[in-house]
Amino acid sequence: MTDDVSIRVEGGVGRITLTRPSALHALNTPMCAAILEALGAWAGDANVYLAMIDHEAGTRGFCAGGDIRMLATSGAGDASEARQFFATEYRMNVALDEFPKPVLAIMDGVTMGGGVGLSVHGSHRVATERTLFAMPETGIGLFPDVGGGWFLPRLSGELGTWLAMTGDRLKGVDVAAARVATHFLPSELVPNLVKQIQSADFSISAAEMLNEILRSLTHSIPAGSFEAHRAIINACFVFDTAEEIVAALEADGSEWALKQVETLRTKSPETIKVALRQLREGRKLRTFRENMQMEFRIGWRKVQSHDFQEGVRAVIVDKDNAPAWSPSTLEDVTEDMVTKYFEPLGDKDLTFD
């Protein structure tokens, strides 16, 4: 167990509360292991009717992601600690996806990277005006993991491709409009939501009771602000090569399209291509487990890549925000460079039993 997450059962509700505010509740291996163990126990416990994931009241963020510094430090060595983290986190993601009961995540605050994986695979996901969603991994030479290859290409149109490649952010009600969250309510109502859940009787039909509580509190979801750019997103991010996407944005020529090109040119060229391949492959896969096995293969290798080490140095360690990507352009990233990340690992491939 770990002091960074509180796990208990209250009134038939399995409670998972992140308690690592100094790191915006970023996940580490013991946290993922504790959550994985709890989900395994609750799945077959007739006295647990649903699971709820939130963060400690009065603290910032929901979950800012994973422990990036640890991944980089480990990747600079033999990467064994980083790979153990991925294995544990990805098994946790699968346990959430396959949990046989409702899972409610209250995404009240920063929800990035690993925090997305902790929430988006559950059945009920609540955003507030404080929710800030992003998968910013191309900016540090990593990749949009924790199931990004599965859920991002299943968002409407090419919304997921845009979010994965650019690392752009969704805020507040836009998180629900994009269907990353299923519900929206003002943050001031979160204590009321928690109180109603604590006092409810979920023994007859947990899903129906939870839906009823959410209907009484959540607000209607308007069209997202990104809809103003939807036509460009769908027309330009539909291609299967990054070069074609950039060319389409440049040909569009609008201020917004050219801003996306400018953003893409700041990201790791290799990682942009890896992420695009990840989403295209993930869209074709039949099961979530297959997707997580694919992502484990990518993560196994990516933590030791030049661009991840350089991205962490530039953005997190030295904070000069001037990474020297290698290769430095999309055109110099070959198909073989991308393909190597997706190759099977043999007896080191991720398993779930």
C-alpha positions in Angstrom: 0.0 0.0 0.0 1.0 3.7 -0.3 0.2 7.0 1.4 -0.3 8.5 -2.1 -3.8 7.0 -2.6 -6.6 6.2 -0.1 -8.5 3.1 -0.9 -11.6 2.0 1.1 -15.2 0.8 0.8 -17.9 3.1 2.1 -21.6 2.1 1.9 -21.0 -0.3 -1.0 -18.9 2.1 -2.9 -15.2 1.3 -3.6 -13.5 4.7 -3.0 -10.2 5.5 -4.7 -8.9 9.0 -3.7 -5.6 10.3 -4.9 -3.6 11.9 -2.1 -0.4 13.1 -3.6 -1.0 16.9 -3.9 2.6 17.9 -4.0 2.8 16.3 -7.5 -0.7 17.1 -8.6 -1.5 13.5 -7.7 0.7 12.1 -10.5 0.8 8.4 -10.6 3.7 6.2 -9.5 4.1 2.4 -9.5 2.8 1.8 -5.9 -0.3 3.9 -6.6 -1.1 1.9 -9.7 -0.4 -1.4 -8.0 -2.7 -0.5 -5.1 -5.5 0.6 -7.4 -5.1 -2.5 -9.5 -5.3 -4.8 -6.5 -8.4 -3.0 -5.2 -10.2 -3.3 -8.6 -9.4 -7.0 -8.7 -10.9 -7.5 -5.2 -14.0 -5.4 -5.8 -14.8 -6.9 -9.2 -15.9 -10.1 -7.5 -17.2 -8.6 -4.2 -21.0 -8.7 -4.1 -20.9 -6.0 -1.4 -19.2 -3.4 -3.7 -21.6 -2.0 -6.2 -19.5 0.6 -8.0 -16.1 2.3 -7.8 -15.5 6.0 -7.5 -12.2 7.8 -8.3 -11.5 11.4 -7.1 -8.7 13.4 -5.5 -8.3 14.7 -2.0 -10.7 17.6 -1.2 -9.1 21.0 -1.1 -6.1 20.0 -3.3 -5.3 21.0 -6.8 -5.7 18.9 -9.9 -7.2 15.5 -10.5 -4.1 13.7 -11.8 -1.3 15.4 -13.8 -0.1 12.2 -15.3 2.7 9.8 -14.5 6.1 10.3 -12.8 8.0 11.6 -15.9 11.2 12.3 -14.1 11.4 8.7 -12.9 10.7 7.4 -16.4 13.5 9.5 -17.8 16.0 8.6 -15.1 15.2 4.9 -15.5 15.3 5.2 -19.3 18.8 6.7 -19.1 19.8 3.4 -17.4 18.4 -0.1 -18.0 14.8 1.2 -18.0 13.6 -1.6 -15.7 11.8 0.7 -13.3 10.1 2.5 -16.2 9.0 -0.7 -17.8 7.6 -2.0 -14.4 5.6 1.2 -14.1 4.2 0.8 -17.6 3.3 -2.8 -16.9 1.5 -2.0 -13.7 -0.2 1.1 -15.0 -1.4 -0.6 -18.2 -2.8 -3.5 -16.3 -4.6 -1.0 -14.1 -6.0 0.6 -17.3 -7.3 -2.8 -18.5 -8.8 -3.5 -15.1 -10.8 -0.2 -15.3 -11.9 -0.9 -18.8 -13.1 -4.4 -17.9 -14.5 -3.6 -14.4 -17.9 -5.2 -14.4 -19.6 -2.5 -12.4 -20.0 1.3 -12.8 -16.9 3.4 -12.4 -17.3 7.1 -11.7 -14.3 9.4 -12.1 -14.6 13.0 -10.9 -12.1 14.9 -13.2 -12.1 18.1 -11.2 -8.9 19.7 -12.2 -5.8 18.9 -14.3 -6.4 15.6 -16.1 -3.4 14.7 -18.2 -1.5 11.6 -19.4 -1.9 8.9 -16.7 -4.8 10.8 -15.2 -6.6 10.4 -18.4 -6.0 6.6 -18.3 -7.3 6.6 -14.8 -10.6 8.2 -15.7 -11.5 7.8 -19.4 -12.0 4.0 -19.4 -14.6 4.2 -16.7 -18.4 4.2 -17.4 -19.2 7.6 -15.8 -16.8 10.6 -16.1 -17.6 14.0 -14.6 -15.9 17.2 -15.8 -16.1 20.6 -14.1 -15.1 24.1 -15.2 -11.8 23.3 -13.6 -11.1 20.3 -15.7 -8.1 20.7 -18.0 -7.6 17.7 -20.3 -4.5 17.1 -22.5 -2.3 14.4 -23.9 0.8 16.5 -24.3 3.3 13.7 -24.8 4.5 14.6 -28.3 6.0 17.7 -26.7 8.4 15.6 -24.5 9.1 12.9 -27.0 6.9 10.3 -25.3 3.5 9.2 -26.8 -0.2 9.4 -25.9 -0.3 6.1 -24.0 -2.6 4.8 -21.2 -5.1 3.7 -23.9 -4.7 6.8 -26.1 -4.4 4.5 -29.1 -7.9 3.1 -28.2 -10.0 6.0 -27.1 -8.6 8.9 -29.1 -9.4 7.4 -32.6 -12.9 6.6 -31.3 -13.7 10.2 -30.6 -15.8 11.9 -33.2 -14.2 12.5 -36.6 -10.5 13.3 -36.3 -10.7 15.1 -33.0 -8.5 12.5 -31.3 -5.8 12.7 -34.0 -5.7 16.5 -33.6 -5.4 16.2 -29.8 -2.7 13.5 -30.0 -0.5 15.2 -32.5 -0.7 18.8 -31.2 -1.1 18.1 -27.5 -3.8 20.8 -27.5 -6.0 21.2 -24.4 -9.7 20.9 -23.7 -11.1 22.9 -20.8 -14.2 22.7 -18.8 -17.4 21.8 -20.7 -15.4 21.1 -23.8 -14.1 18.0 -22.2 -17.6 16.7 -22.0 -18.5 18.0 -25.5 -15.7 15.9 -26.9 -17.1 12.9 -25.0 -13.8 12.5 -23.0 -16.2 13.1 -20.0 -19.8 11.9 -20.0 -21.2 14.6 -17.7 -20.5 18.2 -16.7 -21.3 20.1 -13.4 -19.9 23.1 -11.6 -17.2 22.3 -9.2 -19.2 23.8 -6.3 -21.6 20.8 -6.7 -18.9 18.1 -6.4 -19.3 17.9 -2.6 -23.1 17.5 -3.1 -22.4 14.7 -5.6 -20.1 12.9 -3.3 -22.6 13.3 -0.4 -25.5 11.8 -2.5 -23.3 8.9 -3.5 -22.3 8.2 0.1 -25.9 8.1 1.2 -27.4 6.2 -1.7 -28.5 2.6 -1.8 -26.8 1.0 -4.8 -27.8 -2.6 -3.9 -30.7 -2.9 -6.3 -29.3 -1.2 -9.5 -26.1 0.7 -9.1 -26.0 2.0 -12.7 -29.6 3.3 -12.5 -29.1 4.9 -9.2 -25.9 6.6 -10.3 -27.5 7.8 -13.5 -30.4 9.3 -11.4 -28.0 11.1 -9.1 -26.0 12.5 -12.0 -29.2 13.6 -13.9 -30.2 15.6 -10.8 -26.9 17.5 -10.7 -25.2 17.7 -14.0 -25.8 20.4 -16.6 -26.6 20.1 -20.3 -23.6 20.0 -22.6 -23.4 22.6 -25.3 -21.4 22.3 -28.5 -17.7 22.5 -27.9 -15.7 25.5 -28.8 -13.6 23.3 -31.0 -16.6 22.9 -33.3 -15.7 26.2 -34.9 -12.7 24.3 -36.3 -14.3 20.9 -36.8 -14.3 21.1 -40.6 -10.5 21.8 -40.7 -9.8 19.1 -38.1 -11.7 16.5 -40.0 -10.4 17.5 -43.4 -6.8 17.9 -42.5 -6.1 15.3 -39.8 -7.7 12.5 -41.8 -4.5 11.5 -43.6 -2.2 8.6 -42.6 1.1 10.5 -42.9 2.2 13.5 -40.9 3.5 15.2 -44.0 0.1 15.0 -45.6 -1.5 16.4 -42.5 0.9 19.4 -42.4 0.5 19.9 -46.2 -3.3 20.0 -45.8 -3.1 22.5 -43.0 -0.8 24.7 -45.0 -3.1 24.4 -48.0 -6.1 25.4 -45.9 -4.2 28.6 -45.0 -6.5 29.9 -42.3 -5.1 31.4 -39.2 -6.1 28.5 -37.1 -4.8 25.9 -39.5 -1.4 27.6 -39.7 -1.3 27.8 -35.9 -1.6 24.0 -35.8 1.4 23.8 -38.2 3.4 26.1 -36.0 2.5 23.9 -33.0 3.4 20.7 -34.7 6.8 22.1 -35.7 7.7 22.4 -32.0 6.9 18.7 -31.2 9.2 15.7 -31.6 9.0 14.7 -35.3 9.6 11.1 -34.5 7.0 11.0 -31.8 4.4 12.7 -34.0 4.8 9.9 -36.5 4.8 7.2 -33.7 1.6 8.7 -32.3 -0.2 8.9 -35.6 0.7 5.2 -36.3 -0.4 4.3 -32.8 -3.9 5.9 -33.4 -4.3 4.4 -36.9 -3.3 0.9 -35.6 -5.4 1.3 -32.5 -8.5 2.2 -34.5 -8.3 -1.2 -36.2 -7.6 -3.3 -33.1 -10.4 -5.5 -31.8 -9.8 -5.4 -28.1 -8.5 -2.9 -25.5 -6.0 -5.5 -24.3 -4.5 -5.7 -27.8 -4.1 -1.9 -27.7 -2.4 -1.9 -24.4 0.0 -4.6 -25.5 0.9 -2.4 -28.5 1.4 0.6 -26.2 3.6 -1.4 -23.9 5.9 -2.2 -26.9 6.1 1.4 -27.8 6.7 2.5 -24.1 9.4 -0.2 -23.6 11.5 1.4 -26.3 10.4 5.1 -26.1 11.8 5.7 -22.6 15.3 5.1 -23.9 14.9 7.1 -27.0 16.9 10.3 -27.7 13.8 12.4 -28.1 12.2 11.4 -24.8 15.5 12.0 -22.9 15.9 15.4 -24.6 12.3 16.4 -24.2 12.4 15.8 -20.5 15.6 17.7 -20.2 14.2 20.7 -22.1 10.8 20.9 -20.7 11.1 19.5 -17.1 14.7 19.5 -16.0 16.4 22.6 -17.6 13.2 24.2 -18.6 14.7 26.0 -21.5 11.9 24.7 -23.8 14.4 24.3 -26.6 14.7 20.6 -27.3 17.1 19.4 -30.0 15.0 16.7 -31.7 16.7 14.0 -33.7 15.7 13.7 -36.5 14.8 17.4 -36.5 12.2 17.2 -39.3 9.2 15.0 -40.2 10.8 14.3 -43.6 13.9 12.8 -41.9 11.9 10.3 -39.8 11.9 7.1 -41.8 9.2 4.3 -41.8 11.8 2.0 -40.3 12.4 4.4 -37.4 8.7 4.3 -36.6 8.1 0.6 -37.2 10.7 -0.5 -34.6 8.6 0.8 -31.8 5.7 -1.5 -32.7 7.7 -4.8 -33.1 6.7 -7.6 -30.7 8.8 -8.1 -27.6 8.6 -11.9 -27.5 8.5 -13.2 -23.9 8.7 -9.7 -22.6 5.3 -8.7 -24.2 2.7 -7.4 -21.7 0.4 -10.1 -20.3 -2.7 -9.7 -18.1 -3.1 -13.0 -16.3 
